[in-house]
Amino acid sequence: MAVFRFQFEAVLRHRRDEERREQMIVAELESKRHGLEATIRQHQRGIVSARGDLRDRLTPGASVDLRSVRLQASASLHLVVLAQRAVLELAGVHQRLDRARLSLLRASVRRKAVELLKERKLQEWQQDQRRREDRALDELAVMRAAAEDLT
């Protein structure tokens, strides 16, 4: 029995490998994005908490410890700076992620093109096989009819 062999199978494997590498890059960047977003949320909660503590320390009528108020304000500003750094880093990750997604899309399109070629070649091969089988069956029928005529 004949077996279909796609002459560009190595190209198809290479395109699949390329696509897999691009998927890994996108996954790594997505992971980094999720981590940065979690860090930013954590800093935001810290900022809200520090501001609430600072507000509580500055209530009218209570004795105010200026040293602790200054430390609390400094901690709050430090969290703001950390959050801003994380936001800037997140913006860079978003840009790299957009480029990686575009690269993944291109790799997917290249792979699909070769897969479509393979599918088309397989269909052509199957049609050719059916034609050969039909010819062989016709040949057998002719030979059988000729043999019956001789007897």
Secondary structure, DSSP 8 states (H G I E B T S, - for coil): ------TTHHHHHHHHHHHHHHHHHHHHHHHHHHHHHHHHHHHHHHHHHHHHHHHHHT-TTS---HHHHHHHHHHHHHHHHHHHHHHHHHHHHHHHHHHHHHHHHHHHHHHHHHHHHHHHHHHHHHHHHHHHHHHHHHHHHHHHHHHHHH-
